Every structure is written in C-alpha cells, then in structure tokens.
Amino acid sequence: MNTPLIDIIAGARPNFMKVAPIIHALQASGSGLRYRLIHTGQHYDARMSDTFFRQLNIPDPDINLGVGSGSQATQTAKIMMSYEEVLLKERSQCCLVVGDVNSTVACALTAQKLGIPVAHVEGGLRSGDWSMPEEINRLATDAISNWFFTTSHNANATLAREGVSENRIFFVGNTMIDTLLANMEQLAPPDFWAEQGLAPDNYLLLTLHRPANVDDAAPFRALLEAVAETAADMRIVYPAHPRTIATLEGFGDLANRLIVVEPQPYHQFNYLAKHALGVITDSGGITEETTVMGVPCLTLRDNTERPETVSEGTNILVGTKPTALRKALAELLGGVRKTGKVPDLWDGQAGQRIAAKLRELLCR
C-alpha cells in the first residue's frame, strides 16, 4: 500500500492518555494515513486494562510486545529487539513516541537505526535532573528525533537552545489535556466515595510513586507523617502502587490515617483530583491536569520538566523536605489557594494539530 503507516508507541499508562487524541484525530480525519498502535508491555495491569481502554475510547493495541518489567537496561533492550522484529516484517514510515519512558527511547533508537523518521510528542521537556531515568530518556530521544510536537513555549525555547531548527518544532499543545477535556463529563466518583464520607473539598488527594520518595522507608514515612499531622482531621486519599502498599503496611497507625486504595481508573482518579481541596504529588502529568482543573497542587520534587504549571498554573514546587511540606500544606489548609491560568494551546485540539502536521509531513 502507498498510504503512509505510522507506528504509535505506548508503554505505560500515561502514554495511552497522550496517544488517545492522536488516534481519534487519525480515525476521524480521513487523513490518508494508517496507524498501528504498539503496546510495548512495559507496564501492564490486567485488572485495569479493559476499563482503561474503554474509558479512553481507544482500540486494543494492534501489537503487544509483552516485554514486562526488568532493569532499565534489560527492559530497553527487550523493547528494541522486539520492535526491530516488527519493523523488519513491515516497515512503517514514521515512529511516533510520547513522553519519557523506556519505551520512548527504545523505539526511537530502533526506528532511527533503520532509517525511519521519529516524531516525539512532548519533545523539549527538561527537569535538569540527570538522576531521573526519565530525564536521560528525554535527552536521548530528542537527540535523535526528526520532528518535535511540543506542549509549551518553554519546550520550544529549550529545543532552540539545543540547536534544533525551527522548521522541525511544532507547537501543538498538550494531548494529555485533550484527553482530560474530552472526558470531563464522564468523570465519576469511585466506589468508596460515599462509604468514606468524601465530599468536595473535604479531603486531600495524595499520589507518590517516584523511587526517591517511596523506596527508602524512613524518608517516605517522614513525608507521610508531615501530611497526616498537618492535615489533622482532613481525609487523605492515597491511590498507591502494590509495592508501595506493602511498605505502608509496615507503618502501623500512620497508614491507618490514610485512605489507601488501589490505582484508580481514569474517570475515577480525575474525579478525585477535580473535587479535592488540594493534590499532593510527585507526578508531572498530574500537575498539568490540576492546572487545567484549577486545583491547588503541591509537588514533592526539587525540579520539574513542566515549569509552566508553576509559573502559570496552580502548582507549587515544594521540594522533598518534610518541613517545607508542612508549611505549604498548612497554608493551603488555612485558605491560601494558588490560582492560575491555562497555558497556551491547552485547548483540547492538540491531537488534531498533530494529525494535520503528520499528514503534511508524510503525504507530500
């Protein structure tokens, strides 16, 4: 067939939120482009998968590489080997990668070594923290990408400073926000909402998953103590990963101060975020969603690759010291709520802009 084929790569849950609007735009546009959705299997939760794909209204993957977990090197190598086999059987005309997970850099490397152009959605994001595996993935992916679909003026400026020519940078907006806006009417309370006596603004939403915050029990406990003691009688909802739940079980009464639940489906999680008095997190993507929903967000990191959520949005970069967390949380509970605005082009149309640009690039 002469119709260009695009490989859309996703390996972790946030990736699917980012590719969903692109898939919808390609399906609806009559663009003259084909795509195949490739799930690397980097992260896979059988219990959540069906619900997640149904809520985001995306098709089952055309190909699942099924690489599973492993060390950084092992996982990256398995993805490269498996994706190379796919390309050798049927070559695509573009490899579209999103975000900064191992699947992103692995598939970009594999495609580029076979002479297949790479398009990076969320190109140009930088935290400046090389201790984060995600930062290395961003740098490596951008170093070998042909085209960059960016979410912010900050990302555009970063790529320009790094020598990327203007005609390869396309400021399209944020597909993560496309998905959020498209699903706002479908947000619904989780099963435990009424049972736990939750109501708008009577709880905090907590999400911690970065190894620097949760893998060492002592500092992890200190952060949780800061939240629980400062929050006093305020409810604290904590959707936690299974390995984190195992650590929490060793914290005794402290864990009992939290409403610890399993990771939530997309509609239920964002319902919790939208109606929380505030969100405490170490996730980059959640800071984008809270900015659009106007919810105050305290980020337990010393840096961020999404500075516009701080300079323009509702995000406060607290750091990782419990004393700083106590101060910021006390201010929030005392009524000091940071407000902000929605960054440029976070308007729900990024997926359509990407599909249009891909058509222009690949069908000329």
C-alpha angles and dihedrals in degrees: 000000000000094000108109115249120217122198110215108201124206128165109158135040097262089053091064091053088054098046097043095082091047091052091048091050093049091048093049102038103068080224099165088242129119124206138189120202111223118196108195092198091232089140121017131170110182091195093054101034102084093044093046096050091045093050092050091044095229127140124251111272116274089219130020113195091193096206096154127193129326142126119315092261096041094049094046092049093049091051092049093049094047095044091048089058089053093051094047089055095046121003119216126211095226137019110211114196129180135205126345112293126125090264089060097058095034095056093040091055093046095049095044093051088056092050095254114140118244126218117196119205108205092023117170100034112142133176094177089227110122091183087076114085088212091061091054089049091052093050095046094046094049091048091064103030122113098200133027126207105196134199102202149020087250091060092047091053092047093054091047091052089051091056102259110150118243094240091065096052118084117186102209107151130243123317090193087065091046087061093046094050092045091054102041093104091051097053110123137179117262121249093261095053098100095032091058093045093242121170134163112297096001096102144040123232115222126192121173123164111136112117092233089061104036111023096072108062098209100057090037090056091047091056092048091048089052090053097043096045095044093045091054106178095358112117116244119205113200119184099196136188115247093251090051091050088056090056092046091056088067093056095074116193092011091065089050089062088065132069095230113194137165120266107290131230115259098261094046096045094051091046086058091048094047095052100038121111084230143338125236112197149143093211123111097206094053090057088060093050094047090049091057093044092047094238119146111247130196112200118204097211135096093227142018137207088210103062093160088072086064101036095042107011141056097274125117118195100221101172124222103284114112091220092058090047092052091052095047093045093048089054091050093049088047091060103266100134118177113227128194147158135262112262121244117288094008085127106119096263102093095103091054092049091051093049091050093050093047089053090051093048099043104033099050 
